[in-house]
Amino acid sequence: MGAAGPTFETETISMAPVWRCATAVTLLTALAGCSSPDPGPTVEQAGQTLERHITELMETVDADETVVTDPGGKDVPCGTDGVKRTYAVKSTFSRLDSNLLAEMAGTLGTTWGYKVHEAYKFGSPRTTLKLASSRTSITMETLSQHEAVAVGETDCIPRE
């Protein structure tokens, strides 16, 4: 021991291998999350969503009477090995409303986030909206100022 006190030897340790390992683990975790995307709802779940959205839509726009014209609930073959579900209603209204289609489309958009898939064209009183997250599409058509139909279908979903 000298006048300056004890001396300690220091050893330099490289942190490069630790950082490489941490980076590799982080990268693998991120890639694992990207490689298995959310498959989305099953055909049964999408069909139930479709039925609920159409039913609630007609309640929201104050239909006087709604008759189910396609009860759905059945797998309809499509694509190579897929199936889809359908559901449809026809509603009557006592009120005179030339903006019924716009009101229905607005309700689907603001309530559940549906986006216009096939826009209304002058002379053709129909429009189709799609909600990608639920794999559903709804086509609405006004038959008169007192009648409207809503016909829905799910995407073609691979069999489980």
GUVOTI-345456 format. One record per atom (N, C-alpha, C, O): residue number from 1; atom name; x, y, z. Coordinates in steps of 0.2 Angstrom, whole numbers, plus 5000, padded with zeros to 4 digits. Atoms other than C-alpha are relative to their C-alpha. Example, Ala and Ser with C-alpha at 12.3 -4.5 7.8 and 13.67 -1.06 7.14 Angstrom:
2
NODE   k  a   px   py   pz
NODE   1  N 5004 4994 5000
NODE   1 CA 5062 4978 5039
NODE   1  C 5004 5006 5000
NODE   1  O 5009 5005 5003
NODE   2  N 4996 4994 4999
NODE   2 CA 5068 4995 5036
NODE   2  C 4996 5005 5003
NODE   2  O 4999 5011 5004
***
This chain:
160
NODE   k  a   px   py   pz
NODE   1  N 5004 4994 5000
NODE   1 CA 5000 5000 5000
NODE   1  C 5004 5006 5000
NODE   1  O 5009 5007 5004
NODE   2  N 4997 4994 5000
NODE   2 CA 5006 5017 4996
NODE   2  C 4997 5005 5003
NODE   2  O 4991 5005 5006
NODE   3  N 5003 4994 4997
NODE   3 CA 5002 5034 5001
NODE   3  C 4994 5002 4997
NODE   3  O 4990 5005 5000
NODE   4  N 5006 4999 5004
NODE   4 CA 4989 5035 4988
NODE   4  C 4994 4995 5002
NODE   4  O 4988 4997 5000
NODE   5  N 5005 5005 4998
NODE   5 CA 4979 5020 4995
NODE   5  C 5001 4994 4995
NODE   5  O 5005 4994 4991
NODE   6  N 5000 5006 5003
NODE   6 CA 4975 5003 4988
NODE   6  C 4998 5002 4992
NODE   6  O 4994 5006 4991
NODE   7  N 5001 5000 5007
NODE   7 CA 4975 5001 4969
NODE   7  C 4996 4994 4998
NODE   7  O 4997 4988 5000
NODE   8  N 5004 5006 5003
NODE   8 CA 4962 4990 4960
NODE   8  C 5001 5000 4993
NODE   8  O 5001 5005 4989
NODE   9  N 4999 5001 5008
NODE   9 CA 4964 4983 4943
NODE   9  C 4993 4999 4998
NODE   9  O 4988 4996 5001
NODE  10  N 5007 5000 5003
NODE  10 CA 4949 4985 4932
NODE  10  C 5001 4996 4993
NODE  10  O 5006 4996 4990
NODE  11  N 5001 5004 5006
NODE  11 CA 4944 4974 4918
NODE  11  C 4995 5003 4995
NODE  11  O 4989 5004 4998
NODE  12  N 5005 4998 5005
NODE  12 CA 4935 4980 4902
NODE  12  C 4996 4994 4997
NODE  12  O 4999 4990 4995
NODE  13  N 5005 5006 5003
NODE  13 CA 4920 4969 4897
NODE  13  C 4997 5003 4995
NODE  13  O 4994 5009 4995
NODE  14  N 5004 4997 5006
NODE  14 CA 4913 4972 4880
NODE  14  C 4993 4998 5001
NODE  14  O 4991 4992 5002
NODE  15  N 5007 5001 5000
NODE  15 CA 4894 4974 4880
NODE  15  C 4997 4998 4993
NODE  15  O 4991 4997 4993
NODE  16  N 5002 5002 5007
NODE  16 CA 4893 4970 4861
NODE  16  C 4996 4994 5000
NODE  16  O 4990 4994 4997
NODE  17  N 5004 5006 5001
NODE  17 CA 4887 4952 4863
NODE  17  C 4993 5001 5004
NODE  17  O 4988 4998 5001
NODE  18  N 5006 4999 4996
NODE  18 CA 4874 4957 4876
NODE  18  C 4995 5004 4996
NODE  18  O 4989 5002 4995
NODE  19  N 5004 4996 5005
NODE  19 CA 4867 4971 4864
NODE  19  C 4998 4996 4994
NODE  19  O 4992 4997 4992
NODE  20  N 5002 5004 5006
NODE  20 CA 4867 4959 4849
NODE  20  C 4995 4995 5002
NODE  20  O 4990 4994 4999
NODE  21  N 5005 5005 4998
NODE  21 CA 4857 4946 4859
NODE  21  C 4994 5003 5002
NODE  21  O 4988 5001 5000
NODE  22  N 5006 4996 4999
NODE  22 CA 4845 4959 4865
NODE  22  C 4996 5002 4994
NODE  22  O 4990 5002 4993
NODE  23  N 5003 4998 5006
NODE  23 CA 4842 4965 4848
NODE  23  C 4997 4995 4996
NODE  23  O 4992 4995 4993
NODE  24  N 5002 5006 5003
NODE  24 CA 4840 4948 4841
NODE  24  C 4993 4998 5003
NODE  24  O 4989 4996 4999
NODE  25  N 5006 5002 4997
NODE  25 CA 4827 4944 4854
NODE  25  C 4994 5005 4998
NODE  25  O 4988 5002 4997
NODE  26  N 5005 4995 5002
NODE  26 CA 4817 4960 4850
NODE  26  C 4998 4999 4993
NODE  26  O 4992 4999 4992
NODE  27  N 5002 5001 5007
NODE  27 CA 4818 4957 4832
NODE  27  C 4996 4994 4999
NODE  27  O 4991 4994 4995
NODE  28  N 5004 5006 5001
NODE  28 CA 4812 4939 4833
NODE  28  C 4993 5001 5003
NODE  28  O 4988 4998 5000
NODE  29  N 5007 4999 4997
NODE  29 CA 4797 4945 4845
NODE  29  C 4996 5004 4995
NODE  29  O 4990 5002 4994
NODE  30  N 5004 4996 5005
NODE  30 CA 4792 4958 4832
NODE  30  C 4998 4996 4994
NODE  30  O 4993 4997 4992
NODE  31  N 5002 5004 5005
NODE  31 CA 4793 4946 4818
NODE  31  C 4995 4995 5001
NODE  31  O 4991 4993 4997
NODE  32  N 5005 5005 4998
NODE  32 CA 4783 4933 4827
NODE  32  C 4993 5003 5000
NODE  32  O 4988 5000 4998
NODE  33  N 5007 4997 5000
NODE  33 CA 4769 4946 4829
NODE  33  C 4998 5002 4993
NODE  33  O 4992 5002 4992
NODE  34  N 5001 4999 5007
NODE  34 CA 4770 4950 4811
NODE  34  C 4998 4994 4996
NODE  34  O 4994 4995 4991
NODE  35  N 5001 5006 5004
NODE  35 CA 4770 4933 4804
NODE  35  C 4993 4996 5001
NODE  35  O 4991 4992 4997
NODE  36  N 5007 5004 4999
NODE  36 CA 4753 4927 4812
NODE  36  C 4995 5006 5001
NODE  36  O 4993 5007 5007
NODE  37  N 5005 4994 4999
NODE  37 CA 4740 4941 4808
NODE  37  C 4994 4997 5003
NODE  37  O 4992 4991 5003
NODE  38  N 5007 5002 4998
NODE  38 CA 4723 4940 4816
NODE  38  C 4996 4998 4995
NODE  38  O 4995 5001 4990
NODE  39  N 5004 5002 5005
NODE  39 CA 4713 4929 4806
NODE  39  C 4993 5003 4999
NODE  39  O 4989 5001 4994
NODE  40  N 5007 4997 5000
NODE  40 CA 4697 4939 4810
NODE  40  C 4995 4995 5002
NODE  40  O 4996 4989 5004
NODE  41  N 5006 5004 4997
NODE  41 CA 4680 4932 4815
NODE  41  C 4999 4994 4995
NODE  41  O 5001 4994 4989
NODE  42  N 5002 5006 5003
NODE  42 CA 4674 4915 4810
NODE  42  C 4994 5002 4995
NODE  42  O 4991 5007 4996
NODE  43  N 5006 4999 5004
NODE  43 CA 4660 4913 4797
NODE  43  C 4994 5001 5005
NODE  43  O 4989 5005 5003
NODE  44  N 5006 5000 4996
NODE  44 CA 4648 4910 4811
NODE  44  C 5000 5007 5004
NODE  44  O 4995 5010 5005
NODE  45  N 5000 4993 4996
NODE  45 CA 4654 4926 4821
NODE  45  C 4998 5005 4995
NODE  45  O 4994 5010 4997
NODE  46  N 5002 4995 5005
NODE  46 CA 4653 4936 4805
NODE  46  C 4993 5000 4998
NODE  46  O 4990 5006 4998
NODE  47  N 5007 5000 5002
NODE  47 CA 4636 4930 4801
NODE  47  C 4995 5003 5006
NODE  47  O 4990 5006 5005
NODE  48  N 5003 4997 4994
NODE  48 CA 4630 4934 4819
NODE  48  C 5000 5008 5000
NODE  48  O 4995 5011 5002
NODE  49  N 4999 4992 5001
NODE  49 CA 4637 4952 4817
NODE  49  C 4996 5003 4995
NODE  49  O 4993 5008 4996
NODE  50  N 5004 4998 5006
NODE  50 CA 4629 4954 4800
NODE  50  C 4992 5000 5002
NODE  50  O 4989 5006 5001
NODE  51  N 5007 5000 4998
NODE  51 CA 4612 4949 4808
NODE  51  C 4998 5006 5005
NODE  51  O 4993 5009 5004
NODE  52  N 5001 4995 4995
NODE  52 CA 4614 4960 4823
NODE  52  C 5000 5007 4997
NODE  52  O 4996 5012 4999
NODE  53  N 5000 4994 5002
NODE  53 CA 4619 4975 4813
NODE  53  C 4994 5002 4995
NODE  53  O 4992 5008 4996
NODE  54  N 5006 4999 5004
NODE  54 CA 4605 4974 4800
NODE  54  C 4994 5001 5005
NODE  54  O 4990 5006 5003
NODE  55  N 5006 5000 4996
NODE  55 CA 4592 4971 4814
NODE  55  C 5000 5007 5004
NODE  55  O 4995 5011 5004
NODE  56  N 4999 4994 4997
NODE  56 CA 4599 4986 4824
NODE  56  C 4999 5006 4996
NODE  56  O 4996 5011 4998
NODE  57  N 5000 4994 5005
NODE  57 CA 4600 4997 4808
NODE  57  C 4992 5002 4999
NODE  57  O 4990 5007 5000
NODE  58  N 5007 4998 5001
NODE  58 CA 4581 4995 4805
NODE  58  C 4997 5002 5006
NODE  58  O 4992 5006 5005
NODE  59  N 5003 4997 4994
NODE  59 CA 4577 4998 4823
NODE  59  C 5002 5008 5001
NODE  59  O 4998 5012 5003
NODE  60  N 4997 4993 4999
NODE  60 CA 4588 5014 4823
NODE  60  C 4996 5005 4995
NODE  60  O 4995 5011 4997
NODE  61  N 5004 4996 5005
NODE  61 CA 4579 5021 4807
NODE  61  C 4993 5000 5000
NODE  61  O 4989 5002 4996
NODE  62  N 5007 5000 4998
NODE  62 CA 4562 5018 4815
NODE  62  C 4996 4996 4994
NODE  62  O 4990 4999 4992
NODE  63  N 5004 5003 5004
NODE  63 CA 4555 5005 4803
NODE  63  C 4994 4998 5003
NODE  63  O 4994 4996 5009
NODE  64  N 5006 5002 4997
NODE  64 CA 4537 5001 4806
NODE  64  C 4999 4993 5000
NODE  64  O 4997 4990 5005
NODE  65  N 5000 5008 5000
NODE  65 CA 4538 4983 4801
NODE  65  C 5006 4998 4996
NODE  65  O 5008 5000 4991
NODE  66  N 4994 5003 5003
NODE  66 CA 4553 4973 4797
NODE  66  C 4998 4992 4999
NODE  66  O 4997 4989 5004
NODE  67  N 5001 5007 5002
NODE  67 CA 4551 4956 4788
NODE  67  C 5007 4997 4998
NODE  67  O 5010 4999 4994
NODE  68  N 4994 5003 5002
NODE  68 CA 4566 4944 4787
NODE  68  C 4998 4996 4994
NODE  68  O 4994 4992 4994
NODE  69  N 5001 5004 5007
NODE  69 CA 4567 4938 4769
NODE  69  C 5006 4995 4999
NODE  69  O 5005 4990 4995
NODE  70  N 4995 5005 5001
NODE  70 CA 4583 4928 4771
NODE  70  C 5003 4999 5008
NODE  70  O 5007 5003 5010
NODE  71  N 4998 5001 4993
NODE  71 CA 4586 4921 4789
NODE  71  C 5007 4998 5001
NODE  71  O 5010 4998 5006
NODE  72  N 4993 5001 4999
NODE  72 CA 4604 4916 4785
NODE  72  C 5001 4994 5004
NODE  72  O 4997 4989 5004
NODE  73  N 4999 5006 4996
NODE  73 CA 4612 4904 4797
NODE  73  C 5003 4994 4997
NODE  73  O 5004 4989 5000
NODE  74  N 4998 5006 5003
NODE  74 CA 4618 4892 4784
NODE  74  C 5007 5002 4996
NODE  74  O 5007 5008 4994
NODE  75  N 4994 4999 5004
NODE  75 CA 4635 4890 4776
NODE  75  C 4999 5000 4993
NODE  75  O 4996 4995 4990
NODE  76  N 5001 5000 5007
NODE  76 CA 4635 4895 4758
NODE  76  C 5007 4999 4997
NODE  76  O 5011 5003 4998
NODE  77  N 4994 5001 5003
NODE  77 CA 4649 4888 4748
NODE  77  C 5003 5005 4995
NODE  77  O 4998 5008 4992
NODE  78  N 4997 4995 5005
NODE  78 CA 4661 4900 4739
NODE  78  C 5007 4999 5000
NODE  78  O 5010 4996 5004
NODE  79  N 4993 5001 5001
NODE  79 CA 4678 4901 4733
NODE  79  C 5003 4993 4999
NODE  79  O 4999 4988 4998
NODE  80  N 4997 5007 5000
NODE  80 CA 4690 4886 4733
NODE  80  C 4998 4996 5005
NODE  80  O 4995 4990 5004
NODE  81  N 5002 5004 4994
NODE  81 CA 4686 4880 4750
NODE  81  C 4997 5004 5006
NODE  81  O 4999 5004 5012
NODE  82  N 5002 4995 4996
NODE  82 CA 4677 4894 4758
NODE  82  C 4992 5000 5001
NODE  82  O 4989 4996 4997
NODE  83  N 5007 4999 4999
NODE  83 CA 4659 4898 4765
NODE  83  C 4999 5007 5002
NODE  83  O 5003 5011 5004
NODE  84  N 5002 4993 4998
NODE  84 CA 4649 4914 4768
NODE  84  C 4993 4999 5003
NODE  84  O 4990 4994 5002
NODE  85  N 5007 5000 4997
NODE  85 CA 4633 4918 4777
NODE  85  C 4997 5006 4997
NODE  85  O 5000 5011 4995
NODE  86  N 5004 4995 5002
NODE  86 CA 4619 4929 4772
NODE  86  C 4994 5002 5005
NODE  86  O 4993 4998 5009
NODE  87  N 5005 4998 4996
NODE  87 CA 4605 4939 4780
NODE  87  C 4996 5006 4997
NODE  87  O 5000 5010 4994
NODE  88  N 5004 4995 5003
NODE  88 CA 4591 4950 4773
NODE  88  C 4994 5002 5003
NODE  88  O 4990 4997 5006
NODE  89  N 5007 4998 4998
NODE  89 CA 4576 4960 4778
NODE  89  C 4997 5005 4995
NODE  89  O 5000 5008 4991
NODE  90  N 5003 4995 5004
NODE  90 CA 4563 4971 4770
NODE  90  C 4996 5004 5005
NODE  90  O 4992 5001 5009
NODE  91  N 5003 4996 4995
NODE  91 CA 4556 4985 4780
NODE  91  C 4995 5005 4997
NODE  91  O 4996 5008 4991
NODE  92  N 5005 4995 5002
NODE  92 CA 4541 4997 4778
NODE  92  C 5000 5006 5005
NODE  92  O 5001 5005 5011
NODE  93  N 5000 4994 4996
NODE  93 CA 4540 5015 4785
NODE  93  C 4994 5004 4998
NODE  93  O 4992 5005 4993
NODE  94  N 5006 4996 5001
NODE  94 CA 4525 5026 4788
NODE  94  C 5002 5007 4998
NODE  94  O 4998 5010 4994
NODE  95  N 4998 4993 5001
NODE  95 CA 4535 5042 4786
NODE  95  C 5002 5000 4992
NODE  95  O 5004 4995 4990
NODE  96  N 4998 4999 5007
NODE  96 CA 4538 5049 4769
NODE  96  C 5008 5003 5000
NODE  96  O 5009 5008 5003
NODE  97  N 4993 4998 5000
NODE  97 CA 4557 5050 4767
NODE  97  C 5004 4999 4994
NODE  97  O 5006 4993 4993
NODE  98  N 4996 5001 5006
NODE  98 CA 4567 5053 4751
NODE  98  C 5008 4999 5002
NODE  98  O 5012 4998 4998
NODE  99  N 4993 5000 4997
NODE  99 CA 4583 5053 4762
NODE  99  C 5002 4993 5004
NODE  99  O 5007 4993 5007
NODE 100  N 4999 5006 4996
NODE 100 CA 4581 5035 4769
NODE 100  C 5006 4997 4999
NODE 100  O 5009 4994 5004
NODE 101  N 4994 5004 5002
NODE 101 CA 4595 5027 4760
NODE 101  C 5006 5004 5003
NODE 101  O 5011 5001 5006
NODE 102  N 4995 4996 4997
NODE 102 CA 4607 5041 4766
NODE 102  C 5000 5000 5007
NODE 102  O 5006 4999 5010
NODE 103  N 5000 5000 4992
NODE 103 CA 4601 5040 4784
NODE 103  C 5002 4993 5002
NODE 103  O 5006 4992 5006
NODE 104  N 4997 5007 4999
NODE 104 CA 4604 5021 4783
NODE 104  C 5007 4999 5000
NODE 104  O 5011 4996 5004
NODE 105  N 4993 5000 5001
NODE 105 CA 4621 5023 4776
NODE 105  C 5004 5003 5006
NODE 105  O 5009 5001 5008
NODE 106  N 4997 4996 4994
NODE 106 CA 4625 5036 4789
NODE 106  C 5000 4996 5006
NODE 106  O 5005 4997 5010
NODE 107  N 5001 5004 4994
NODE 107 CA 4619 5025 4803
NODE 107  C 5006 4994 5000
NODE 107  O 5009 4993 5005
NODE 108  N 4995 5005 5001
NODE 108 CA 4630 5011 4797
NODE 108  C 5007 5002 5001
NODE 108  O 5012 4999 5005
NODE 109  N 4994 4997 4999
NODE 109 CA 4645 5022 4796
NODE 109  C 5002 5003 5007
NODE 109  O 5007 5001 5009
NODE 110  N 4998 4996 4994
NODE 110 CA 4644 5032 4812
NODE 110  C 4999 4995 5006
NODE 110  O 5003 4995 5011
NODE 111  N 5001 5005 4994
NODE 111 CA 4638 5017 4823
NODE 111  C 5005 4995 5000
NODE 111  O 5008 4993 5005
NODE 112  N 4996 5006 5000
NODE 112 CA 4649 5003 4817
NODE 112  C 5007 5001 4996
NODE 112  O 5011 4997 4996
NODE 113  N 4994 4999 5004
NODE 113 CA 4662 5011 4805
NODE 113  C 5000 4997 4993
NODE 113  O 5005 4996 4990
NODE 114  N 5000 5002 5007
NODE 114 CA 4656 5004 4789
NODE 114  C 5002 5005 4995
NODE 114  O 5001 5011 4996
NODE 115  N 4997 4995 5005
NODE 115 CA 4664 5012 4774
NODE 115  C 4996 4998 4993
NODE 115  O 4995 4992 4992
NODE 116  N 5003 5001 5006
NODE 116 CA 4656 5014 4757
NODE 116  C 5004 4996 4995
NODE 116  O 5010 4997 4994
NODE 117  N 4997 5005 5005
NODE 117 CA 4660 5000 4745
NODE 117  C 4998 5001 4993
NODE 117  O 5002 5001 4988
NODE 118  N 5003 4998 5006
NODE 118 CA 4649 5004 4731
NODE 118  C 4995 5006 5001
NODE 118  O 4990 5005 5004
NODE 119  N 5004 4994 4998
NODE 119 CA 4642 5021 4731
NODE 119  C 4994 5001 4996
NODE 119  O 4992 4997 4991
NODE 120  N 5006 4999 5003
NODE 120 CA 4625 5027 4727
NODE 120  C 5001 5004 4993
NODE 120  O 5005 5008 4993
NODE 121  N 5000 4996 5006
NODE 121 CA 4622 5032 4709
NODE 121  C 4994 5002 4998
NODE 121  O 4988 4999 5000
NODE 122  N 5007 4997 5002
NODE 122 CA 4609 5043 4702
NODE 122  C 4996 4996 4996
NODE 122  O 4999 4993 4991
NODE 123  N 5005 5005 5004
NODE 123 CA 4594 5033 4696
NODE 123  C 5000 4993 5003
NODE 123  O 4996 4989 5000
NODE 124  N 5000 5007 4997
NODE 124 CA 4599 5018 4706
NODE 124  C 5000 5001 5007
NODE 124  O 5006 5002 5010
NODE 125  N 5001 4999 4993
NODE 125 CA 4593 5019 4724
NODE 125  C 5003 4994 5004
NODE 125  O 4999 4991 5008
NODE 126  N 4996 5005 4996
NODE 126 CA 4606 5007 4731
NODE 126  C 5007 5002 5002
NODE 126  O 5010 5006 4998
NODE 127  N 4993 4999 4998
NODE 127 CA 4623 5007 4740
NODE 127  C 5002 4994 5004
NODE 127  O 4998 4991 5007
NODE 128  N 4997 5006 4996
NODE 128 CA 4634 4994 4748
NODE 128  C 5006 5003 5004
NODE 128  O 5010 5007 5002
NODE 129  N 4995 4998 4995
NODE 129 CA 4644 4997 4763
NODE 129  C 5004 4994 5003
NODE 129  O 5001 4989 5003
NODE 130  N 4996 5006 4998
NODE 130 CA 4658 4986 4770
NODE 130  C 5003 5002 5007
NODE 130  O 5006 5007 5008
NODE 131  N 4996 5000 4994
NODE 131 CA 4666 4983 4787
NODE 131  C 5005 4995 5000
NODE 131  O 5003 4989 5002
NODE 132  N 4995 5005 5001
NODE 132 CA 4682 4974 4784
NODE 132  C 5002 4996 5007
NODE 132  O 5003 4990 5006
NODE 133  N 4999 5004 4993
NODE 133 CA 4685 4970 4803
NODE 133  C 4995 4995 5002
NODE 133  O 4997 4990 5005
NODE 134  N 5005 5006 4999
NODE 134 CA 4669 4960 4804
NODE 134  C 4999 4996 4994
NODE 134  O 4995 4991 4994
NODE 135  N 5001 5004 5006
NODE 135 CA 4670 4953 4786
NODE 135  C 4993 5000 4998
NODE 135  O 4991 4995 4995
NODE 136  N 5007 4999 5002
NODE 136 CA 4653 4960 4782
NODE 136  C 4999 5005 4995
NODE 136  O 5002 5010 4995
NODE 137  N 5002 4995 5005
NODE 137 CA 4645 4969 4768
NODE 137  C 4992 5001 5000
NODE 137  O 4989 4996 5001
NODE 138  N 5007 4999 5000
NODE 138 CA 4627 4977 4768
NODE 138  C 4998 5004 4994
NODE 138  O 5001 5010 4993
NODE 139  N 5003 4996 5006
NODE 139 CA 4618 4982 4752
NODE 139  C 4993 5003 5002
NODE 139  O 4989 4998 5004
NODE 140  N 5007 4997 4998
NODE 140 CA 4603 4994 4755
NODE 140  C 4997 5003 4994
NODE 140  O 5001 5006 4990
NODE 141  N 5004 4998 5006
NODE 141 CA 4590 4998 4742
NODE 141  C 4994 5003 5003
NODE 141  O 4990 4999 5006
NODE 142  N 5007 4998 4999
NODE 142 CA 4575 5009 4743
NODE 142  C 4996 4998 4994
NODE 142  O 4997 5000 4989
NODE 143  N 5004 5003 5005
NODE 143 CA 4561 5001 4734
NODE 143  C 4995 5006 4998
NODE 143  O 4992 5006 4993
NODE 144  N 5004 4994 5000
NODE 144 CA 4550 5017 4737
NODE 144  C 5001 5004 5006
NODE 144  O 5006 5003 5009
NODE 145  N 4999 4996 4994
NODE 145 CA 4549 5031 4749
NODE 145  C 4997 4997 5007
NODE 145  O 4998 5000 5012
NODE 146  N 5002 5003 4994
NODE 146 CA 4541 5019 4761
NODE 146  C 5002 4993 5001
NODE 146  O 5001 4990 5006
NODE 147  N 4998 5006 5000
NODE 147 CA 4550 5003 4758
NODE 147  C 5008 5000 4999
NODE 147  O 5011 5003 4995
NODE 148  N 4993 5000 5001
NODE 148 CA 4568 4998 4760
NODE 148  C 5002 4992 5001
NODE 148  O 4999 4989 5005
NODE 149  N 4998 5006 4998
NODE 149 CA 4578 4982 4760
NODE 149  C 5008 5000 5001
NODE 149  O 5011 5005 4999
NODE 150  N 4993 5001 4998
NODE 150 CA 4595 4977 4768
NODE 150  C 5002 4993 4999
NODE 150  O 4999 4989 5002
NODE 151  N 4998 5007 5001
NODE 151 CA 4604 4962 4761
NODE 151  C 5007 5000 5002
NODE 151  O 5011 5004 4999
NODE 152  N 4993 5000 4998
NODE 152 CA 4620 4957 4769
NODE 152  C 5003 4993 4999
NODE 152  O 5000 4988 4998
NODE 153  N 4997 5006 5000
NODE 153 CA 4633 4944 4767
NODE 153  C 5007 5001 5003
NODE 153  O 5010 5007 5003
NODE 154  N 4993 5000 4998
NODE 154 CA 4650 4940 4774
NODE 154  C 5005 4999 4995
NODE 154  O 5003 4997 4989
NODE 155  N 4995 5002 5005
NODE 155 CA 4666 4938 4765
NODE 155  C 5000 4993 4999
NODE 155  O 4997 4989 5003
NODE 156  N 4998 5007 5001
NODE 156 CA 4671 4921 4758
NODE 156  C 5005 4998 5005
NODE 156  O 5011 5001 5004
NODE 157  N 4996 5001 4994
NODE 157 CA 4679 4914 4774
NODE 157  C 5002 4993 4999
NODE 157  O 4998 4988 4999
NODE 158  N 4998 5007 5000
NODE 158 CA 4690 4898 4773
NODE 158  C 4997 4996 5006
NODE 158  O 4996 4998 5011
NODE 159  N 5003 5005 4995
NODE 159 CA 4682 4883 4782
NODE 159  C 5006 4999 5005
NODE 159  O 5012 4999 5004
NODE 160  N 4995 5001 4994
NODE 160 CA 4690 4880 4799
NODE 160  C 5002 4992 5000
NODE 160  O 5006 4990 5004
***
